[in-house]
């Protein structure tokens, strides 16, 4: 308890000493203020005039409301949806449909008397054999033809209007360095 009193007394004494160290001579401050006032220009630029706001009345009695859907776009979407193209939700997905088409590489073909197979390399380094009728890529890509030059694919992609369209694509044969 005595140590705490001694420390608090010491703090009070130091604060008092700092206060007495400050001088009450304000003449330097007054001289600096008078110099600043003397050097300040007397002319101040006037505030720019504010332009008067012109009221505009929007006349939209003959126009479509911007908050309602466009009837022409709805008709186009209904037409696109009416073509019947849709991904089959009941079809079991094949393994190569998990990979984007640009990550797959055709590295060769395998021919038997009955079936022509394509050899496809995935990004993880595994080679898979596929044939006509299989699906590949993430856009419902059905393999239409396998040749020595590549694989012809027909993808089912969204058309941007709520429907789907077919798009032709190809996975060309590429040489892979070992």
N, C-alpha and C positions, 0 to 999 in steps of 0.2 A: 504494500500500500504506500509505503514511503517512497519507493522508486517511482511510482506512477505520479505522485505529487511533484517530485523533483523534475520529472520530464515535462509535465504540464507547465510548471513554473518556467522551465527553460524555454519552452515554446512561446510563452507570453512575453518573456524578456526579449527574445529574438524579434518577435513581431514589433514590439515597441521600438527596438533599435532601428529596424528598417523604416518605420514611419518617420523617425527623427532624421534619418539619413536623407530623406527627400527634402529638397529645399522648397521654399515658398516663393522663389524668385520666378515670376511669370513674365519678365520683361522680354526674354528671347522669344517666347511664344507670341506675345503681342506684336513684336517686330515682324515676325514671319507672317502673321495674319495681315498686317497692314501692307506688306510687300505684295502678297497675293491679291489683295483687293485693288491695289494700285495697278497691277499688271493685267487685270481682267478687262477684256474689251467691253465697252459700254453698249455697243450695238449687238443685239441678239437677233438672229434671223427670225422672221415671223413664221408662225405655224402655217403649214400649207393648207389651202382651202380644201374642205371635204367636198367630194363630188356628191351631188344630189342623187339619191337612188331613184331610178325610174321604175315605176311599178309596171309589171308585165302580167297580163291576164292570159292564161293558157286556154285556148279554145280547142277542145278535144271532142266536141259532140259527134263529129263524123269519123273519128279515128278509133282504133282498137285500144282497149285499156291495156297498159303495159303490165298489169297485174293478172291478166287472164291469159291462158294459153292460146297460142296461135292456132286457129282452126285448120289452116293449110298444113301446118307441121303435124297436127294430129292425124289428118287424113293421110299424109305421107307415111307416118309411123304405122297406121292401120294397114296401109297397102303393103308395107314391108313385112309386117307381122303376118299378113295374110298369105305370104308365099309358102308357109308351112315348114321352112327350114329351121330346125331347132336341134341342139345337141340331145342325144338320147340319154336320159338320166338313168335308164335301166341297164345300159350296156356296161359290162365289167371293164374297167380301165386296164390297159396293158402296161407292162413295166416301163417301156420307153416313152410313155405319155407323161411321165413325171419330169422329163428333161426338156428344156427349151431346144428347139430345133437347131439353133446356132451353136449349141454345145455338143452336138452329135456329129460324127464323122463317118462317112462310108469308106471302108478300107478294102473291100473286095466283094466277090460274089462266089457262090457255091452252087454248082449245077448238078442236079440229079436227073434221072430220066423223066421224073414226073414233075418236080418242083424246082423253081429257081429261087435261091435264097440270096439275100444281101447280108454282108457282115458289117455291123455298125459298132464303132468304138465310142464308149461313153467317157465322160470327163474323169471318172474314177479308174480308167484304164482297162475296163472289162469289154470284151467283144461279145455282141449278141447277134444271133441270126434271126432275120425276119423275112417274111414273104409277102406276096401280094395279098391284100385283104387285111393285113395287120394295121394297127394304128401306131403313130409315132408323133412326138411333139406335143405341145400343150394346147393346140388348137384343133383337136379332133382330126388330126391329119391321117387320112386313109391312104395306104400305099396302093397306087394304081398300077405301076409298072416298075420292074427292076431290069436294068440293062447294064452293060459293061461300063457305061458312062455315068450312071447315077440312078437315083430313085425318084420317080415321079410321085408327087404327093398332092392330094386334094384336101385343103383345110377348110373348116367351117368357122368363119370369123364373124364377129359382130359388125354390122354395117353402120352403126352410129345412130340409127333411127329406131332401135328397139328390135330389129330383126337380125337375120344372119344371111350371109352370102358365102358361096364357095370361092376359094382363091387357090390358084395353082401355085405349087412350090416345087423345089427340087433340092435334093441332097446329092451333090456331085461326088464322084469317086475322087479320093485324095490319097496321095502317097504319105505314109507315116514312117518317120525315121525310127529305127530301133536302136 
